[in-house]
Amino acid sequence: MEHHMISLRLLVFTLLLCLCAGTLQAIAWEVNEADGSTTTCASSEQ
């Protein structure tokens, strides 16, 4: 029974991780789309 609980927690953790990663990627993509020139300027300066 305990193994099942650990498995369930791992599943929930993985789902949350994927959700967070997807949200962050979407936000980063939107920012990049809206203001791509500033990003390239900053990266080329460094």
PDB file of N, CA, C and O in Angstrom:
ATOM      1  N   MET A   1       0.831  -1.204   0.000  1.00  0.00           N
ATOM      2  CA  MET A   1       0.000   0.000   0.000  1.00  0.00           C
ATOM      3  C   MET A   1       0.870   1.259   0.000  1.00  0.00           C
ATOM      4  O   MET A   1       0.528   2.264  -0.623  1.00  0.00           O
ATOM      5  N   GLU A   2       1.997   1.186   0.707  1.00  0.00           N
ATOM      6  CA  GLU A   2       2.874   2.353   0.789  1.00  0.00           C
ATOM      7  C   GLU A   2       3.528   2.628  -0.565  1.00  0.00           C
ATOM      8  O   GLU A   2       3.719   3.781  -0.953  1.00  0.00           O
ATOM      9  N   HIS A   3       3.866   1.556  -1.271  1.00  0.00           N
ATOM     10  CA  HIS A   3       4.489   1.721  -2.589  1.00  0.00           C
ATOM     11  C   HIS A   3       3.527   2.444  -3.534  1.00  0.00           C
ATOM     12  O   HIS A   3       3.952   3.246  -4.366  1.00  0.00           O
ATOM     13  N   HIS A   4       2.236   2.159  -3.401  1.00  0.00           N
ATOM     14  CA  HIS A   4       1.231   2.798  -4.254  1.00  0.00           C
ATOM     15  C   HIS A   4       1.172   4.296  -3.979  1.00  0.00           C
ATOM     16  O   HIS A   4       1.028   5.099  -4.901  1.00  0.00           O
ATOM     17  N   MET A   5       1.285   4.668  -2.711  1.00  0.00           N
ATOM     18  CA  MET A   5       1.249   6.088  -2.351  1.00  0.00           C
ATOM     19  C   MET A   5       2.453   6.824  -2.927  1.00  0.00           C
ATOM     20  O   MET A   5       2.319   7.932  -3.446  1.00  0.00           O
ATOM     21  N   ILE A   6       3.630   6.206  -2.836  1.00  0.00           N
ATOM     22  CA  ILE A   6       4.848   6.815  -3.382  1.00  0.00           C
ATOM     23  C   ILE A   6       4.700   6.991  -4.892  1.00  0.00           C
ATOM     24  O   ILE A   6       5.083   8.018  -5.450  1.00  0.00           O
ATOM     25  N   SER A   7       4.141   5.979  -5.537  1.00  0.00           N
ATOM     26  CA  SER A   7       3.945   6.028  -6.985  1.00  0.00           C
ATOM     27  C   SER A   7       2.990   7.167  -7.347  1.00  0.00           C
ATOM     28  O   SER A   7       3.211   7.890  -8.319  1.00  0.00           O
ATOM     29  N   LEU A   8       1.934   7.318  -6.558  1.00  0.00           N
ATOM     30  CA  LEU A   8       0.952   8.367  -6.813  1.00  0.00           C
ATOM     31  C   LEU A   8       1.581   9.741  -6.640  1.00  0.00           C
ATOM     32  O   LEU A   8       1.345  10.643  -7.443  1.00  0.00           O
ATOM     33  N   ARG A   9       2.377   9.899  -5.597  1.00  0.00           N
ATOM     34  CA  ARG A   9       3.045  11.189  -5.362  1.00  0.00           C
ATOM     35  C   ARG A   9       3.996  11.521  -6.507  1.00  0.00           C
ATOM     36  O   ARG A   9       4.079  12.671  -6.939  1.00  0.00           O
ATOM     37  N   LEU A  10       4.705  10.518  -6.993  1.00  0.00           N
ATOM     38  CA  LEU A  10       5.638  10.718  -8.097  1.00  0.00           C
ATOM     39  C   LEU A  10       4.888  11.165  -9.348  1.00  0.00           C
ATOM     40  O   LEU A  10       5.356  12.031 -10.087  1.00  0.00           O
ATOM     41  N   LEU A  11       3.719  10.564  -9.579  1.00  0.00           N
ATOM     42  CA  LEU A  11       2.908  10.914 -10.738  1.00  0.00           C
ATOM     43  C   LEU A  11       2.441  12.363 -10.650  1.00  0.00           C
ATOM     44  O   LEU A  11       2.530  13.111 -11.624  1.00  0.00           O
ATOM     45  N   VAL A  12       1.941  12.756  -9.477  1.00  0.00           N
ATOM     46  CA  VAL A  12       1.474  14.127  -9.280  1.00  0.00           C
ATOM     47  C   VAL A  12       2.626  15.109  -9.428  1.00  0.00           C
ATOM     48  O   VAL A  12       2.477  16.162 -10.047  1.00  0.00           O
ATOM     49  N   PHE A  13       3.780  14.759  -8.857  1.00  0.00           N
ATOM     50  CA  PHE A  13       4.960  15.619  -8.934  1.00  0.00           C
ATOM     51  C   PHE A  13       5.386  15.825 -10.385  1.00  0.00           C
ATOM     52  O   PHE A  13       5.718  16.938 -10.794  1.00  0.00           O
ATOM     53  N   THR A  14       5.371  14.735 -11.159  1.00  0.00           N
ATOM     54  CA  THR A  14       5.756  14.822 -12.569  1.00  0.00           C
ATOM     55  C   THR A  14       4.791  15.706 -13.340  1.00  0.00           C
ATOM     56  O   THR A  14       5.210  16.519 -14.165  1.00  0.00           O
ATOM     57  N   LEU A  15       3.494  15.549 -13.073  1.00  0.00           N
ATOM     58  CA  LEU A  15       2.491  16.359 -13.759  1.00  0.00           C
ATOM     59  C   LEU A  15       2.672  17.832 -13.434  1.00  0.00           C
ATOM     60  O   LEU A  15       2.603  18.679 -14.324  1.00  0.00           O
ATOM     61  N   LEU A  16       2.904  18.141 -12.162  1.00  0.00           N
ATOM     62  CA  LEU A  16       3.108  19.531 -11.758  1.00  0.00           C
ATOM     63  C   LEU A  16       4.357  20.104 -12.411  1.00  0.00           C
ATOM     64  O   LEU A  16       4.367  21.253 -12.852  1.00  0.00           O
ATOM     65  N   LEU A  17       5.401  19.300 -12.469  1.00  0.00           N
ATOM     66  CA  LEU A  17       6.655  19.745 -13.071  1.00  0.00           C
ATOM     67  C   LEU A  17       6.456  20.075 -14.550  1.00  0.00           C
ATOM     68  O   LEU A  17       6.939  21.095 -15.041  1.00  0.00           O
ATOM     69  N   CYS A  18       5.737  19.193 -15.252  1.00  0.00           N
ATOM     70  CA  CYS A  18       5.460  19.429 -16.675  1.00  0.00           C
ATOM     71  C   CYS A  18       4.616  20.683 -16.852  1.00  0.00           C
ATOM     72  O   CYS A  18       4.845  21.465 -17.774  1.00  0.00           O
ATOM     73  N   LEU A  19       3.643  20.875 -15.973  1.00  0.00           N
ATOM     74  CA  LEU A  19       2.772  22.041 -16.059  1.00  0.00           C
ATOM     75  C   LEU A  19       3.564  23.320 -15.853  1.00  0.00           C
ATOM     76  O   LEU A  19       3.405  24.289 -16.595  1.00  0.00           O
ATOM     77  N   CYS A  20       4.421  23.314 -14.837  1.00  0.00           N
ATOM     78  CA  CYS A  20       5.248  24.497 -14.558  1.00  0.00           C
ATOM     79  C   CYS A  20       6.189  24.782 -15.720  1.00  0.00           C
ATOM     80  O   CYS A  20       6.337  25.932 -16.136  1.00  0.00           O
ATOM     81  N   ALA A  21       6.818  23.748 -16.240  1.00  0.00           N
ATOM     82  CA  ALA A  21       7.753  23.917 -17.356  1.00  0.00           C
ATOM     83  C   ALA A  21       7.036  24.470 -18.579  1.00  0.00           C
ATOM     84  O   ALA A  21       7.551  25.354 -19.263  1.00  0.00           O
ATOM     85  N   GLY A  22       5.847  23.945 -18.851  1.00  0.00           N
ATOM     86  CA  GLY A  22       5.074  24.411 -19.993  1.00  0.00           C
ATOM     87  C   GLY A  22       4.672  25.865 -19.850  1.00  0.00           C
ATOM     88  O   GLY A  22       4.731  26.633 -20.810  1.00  0.00           O
ATOM     89  N   THR A  23       4.257  26.247 -18.632  1.00  0.00           N
ATOM     90  CA  THR A  23       3.847  27.627 -18.388  1.00  0.00           C
ATOM     91  C   THR A  23       5.026  28.574 -18.542  1.00  0.00           C
ATOM     92  O   THR A  23       4.910  29.621 -19.179  1.00  0.00           O
ATOM     93  N   LEU A  24       6.163  28.204 -17.959  1.00  0.00           N
ATOM     94  CA  LEU A  24       7.359  29.049 -18.059  1.00  0.00           C
ATOM     95  C   LEU A  24       7.804  29.196 -19.504  1.00  0.00           C
ATOM     96  O   LEU A  24       8.203  30.279 -19.931  1.00  0.00           O
ATOM     97  N   GLN A  25       7.734  28.101 -20.257  1.00  0.00           N
ATOM     98  CA  GLN A  25       8.145  28.138 -21.659  1.00  0.00           C
ATOM     99  C   GLN A  25       7.213  29.045 -22.452  1.00  0.00           C
ATOM    100  O   GLN A  25       7.663  29.804 -23.311  1.00  0.00           O
ATOM    101  N   ALA A  26       5.913  28.968 -22.166  1.00  0.00           N
ATOM    102  CA  ALA A  26       4.939  29.802 -22.868  1.00  0.00           C
ATOM    103  C   ALA A  26       5.174  31.276 -22.566  1.00  0.00           C
ATOM    104  O   ALA A  26       5.108  32.118 -23.463  1.00  0.00           O
ATOM    105  N   ILE A  27       5.450  31.588 -21.290  1.00  0.00           N
ATOM    106  CA  ILE A  27       5.711  32.977 -20.894  1.00  0.00           C
ATOM    107  C   ILE A  27       6.976  33.483 -21.570  1.00  0.00           C
ATOM    108  O   ILE A  27       6.989  34.582 -22.125  1.00  0.00           O
ATOM    109  N   ALA A  28       8.033  32.690 -21.526  1.00  0.00           N
ATOM    110  CA  ALA A  28       9.299  33.085 -22.136  1.00  0.00           C
ATOM    111  C   ALA A  28       9.132  33.288 -23.636  1.00  0.00           C
ATOM    112  O   ALA A  28       9.707  34.212 -24.212  1.00  0.00           O
ATOM    113  N   TRP A  29       8.344  32.422 -24.268  1.00  0.00           N
ATOM    114  CA  TRP A  29       8.132  32.527 -25.711  1.00  0.00           C
ATOM    115  C   TRP A  29       7.371  33.805 -26.050  1.00  0.00           C
ATOM    116  O   TRP A  29       7.694  34.489 -27.021  1.00  0.00           O
ATOM    117  N   GLU A  30       6.348  34.126 -25.236  1.00  0.00           N
ATOM    118  CA  GLU A  30       5.564  35.340 -25.472  1.00  0.00           C
ATOM    119  C   GLU A  30       6.433  36.578 -25.309  1.00  0.00           C
ATOM    120  O   GLU A  30       6.354  37.503 -26.117  1.00  0.00           O
ATOM    121  N   VAL A  31       7.258  36.603 -24.271  1.00  0.00           N
ATOM    122  CA  VAL A  31       8.151  37.740 -24.038  1.00  0.00           C
ATOM    123  C   VAL A  31       9.134  37.864 -25.190  1.00  0.00           C
ATOM    124  O   VAL A  31       9.409  38.966 -25.666  1.00  0.00           O
ATOM    125  N   ASN A  32       9.661  36.737 -25.633  1.00  0.00           N
ATOM    126  CA  ASN A  32      10.618  36.736 -26.736  1.00  0.00           C
ATOM    127  C   ASN A  32       9.965  37.240 -28.022  1.00  0.00           C
ATOM    128  O   ASN A  32      10.581  37.981 -28.787  1.00  0.00           O
ATOM    129  N   GLU A  33       8.722  36.838 -28.255  1.00  0.00           N
ATOM    130  CA  GLU A  33       7.996  37.269 -29.446  1.00  0.00           C
ATOM    131  C   GLU A  33       7.718  38.765 -29.395  1.00  0.00           C
ATOM    132  O   GLU A  33       7.845  39.463 -30.401  1.00  0.00           O
ATOM    133  N   ALA A  34       7.339  39.252 -28.219  1.00  0.00           N
ATOM    134  CA  ALA A  34       6.958  40.654 -28.072  1.00  0.00           C
ATOM    135  C   ALA A  34       8.172  41.574 -28.139  1.00  0.00           C
ATOM    136  O   ALA A  34       8.084  42.683 -28.667  1.00  0.00           O
ATOM    137  N   ASP A  35       9.308  41.116 -27.603  1.00  0.00           N
ATOM    138  CA  ASP A  35      10.476  41.991 -27.509  1.00  0.00           C
ATOM    139  C   ASP A  35      11.750  41.214 -27.838  1.00  0.00           C
ATOM    140  O   ASP A  35      12.639  41.090 -26.995  1.00  0.00           O
ATOM    141  N   GLY A  36      11.838  40.704 -29.032  1.00  0.00           N
ATOM    142  CA  GLY A  36      12.977  39.874 -29.408  1.00  0.00           C
ATOM    143  C   GLY A  36      14.241  40.681 -29.638  1.00  0.00           C
ATOM    144  O   GLY A  36      15.342  40.192 -29.382  1.00  0.00           O
ATOM    145  N   SER A  37      14.098  41.922 -30.122  1.00  0.00           N
ATOM    146  CA  SER A  37      15.277  42.728 -30.462  1.00  0.00           C
ATOM    147  C   SER A  37      16.097  43.057 -29.218  1.00  0.00           C
ATOM    148  O   SER A  37      17.327  43.059 -29.261  1.00  0.00           O
ATOM    149  N   THR A  38      15.408  43.338 -28.104  1.00  0.00           N
ATOM    150  CA  THR A  38      16.111  43.683 -26.867  1.00  0.00           C
ATOM    151  C   THR A  38      16.903  42.474 -26.358  1.00  0.00           C
ATOM    152  O   THR A  38      18.017  42.617 -25.855  1.00  0.00           O
ATOM    153  N   THR A  39      16.319  41.298 -26.493  1.00  0.00           N
ATOM    154  CA  THR A  39      16.983  40.088 -26.017  1.00  0.00           C
ATOM    155  C   THR A  39      18.263  39.833 -26.811  1.00  0.00           C
ATOM    156  O   THR A  39      19.296  39.494 -26.233  1.00  0.00           O
ATOM    157  N   THR A  40      18.196  39.994 -28.125  1.00  0.00           N
ATOM    158  CA  THR A  40      19.378  39.748 -28.952  1.00  0.00           C
ATOM    159  C   THR A  40      20.453  40.783 -28.654  1.00  0.00           C
ATOM    160  O   THR A  40      21.641  40.460 -28.638  1.00  0.00           O
ATOM    161  N   CYS A  41      20.042  42.022 -28.419  1.00  0.00           N
ATOM    162  CA  CYS A  41      20.993  43.088 -28.098  1.00  0.00           C
ATOM    163  C   CYS A  41      21.736  42.742 -26.802  1.00  0.00           C
ATOM    164  O   CYS A  41      22.961  42.841 -26.734  1.00  0.00           O
ATOM    165  N   ALA A  42      20.984  42.338 -25.787  1.00  0.00           N
ATOM    166  CA  ALA A  42      21.586  42.055 -24.486  1.00  0.00           C
ATOM    167  C   ALA A  42      22.521  40.847 -24.577  1.00  0.00           C
ATOM    168  O   ALA A  42      23.595  40.848 -23.976  1.00  0.00           O
ATOM    169  N   SER A  43      22.120  39.827 -25.321  1.00  0.00           N
ATOM    170  CA  SER A  43      22.946  38.617 -25.390  1.00  0.00           C
ATOM    171  C   SER A  43      24.219  38.862 -26.200  1.00  0.00           C
ATOM    172  O   SER A  43      25.258  38.274 -25.900  1.00  0.00           O
ATOM    173  N   SER A  44      24.157  39.710 -27.209  1.00  0.00           N
ATOM    174  CA  SER A  44      25.343  39.971 -28.028  1.00  0.00           C
ATOM    175  C   SER A  44      26.343  40.865 -27.294  1.00  0.00           C
ATOM    176  O   SER A  44      27.546  40.802 -27.546  1.00  0.00           O
ATOM    177  N   GLU A  45      25.833  41.694 -26.388  1.00  0.00           N
ATOM    178  CA  GLU A  45      26.718  42.586 -25.624  1.00  0.00           C
ATOM    179  C   GLU A  45      27.599  41.802 -24.663  1.00  0.00           C
ATOM    180  O   GLU A  45      28.764  42.144 -24.461  1.00  0.00           O
ATOM    181  N   GLN A  46      27.036  40.742 -24.066  1.00  0.00           N
ATOM    182  CA  GLN A  46      27.788  39.982 -23.066  1.00  0.00           C
ATOM    183  C   GLN A  46      28.909  39.187 -23.706  1.00  0.00           C
ATOM    184  O   GLN A  46      29.645  38.488 -23.011  1.00  0.00           O
TER     185      GLN A  46
END
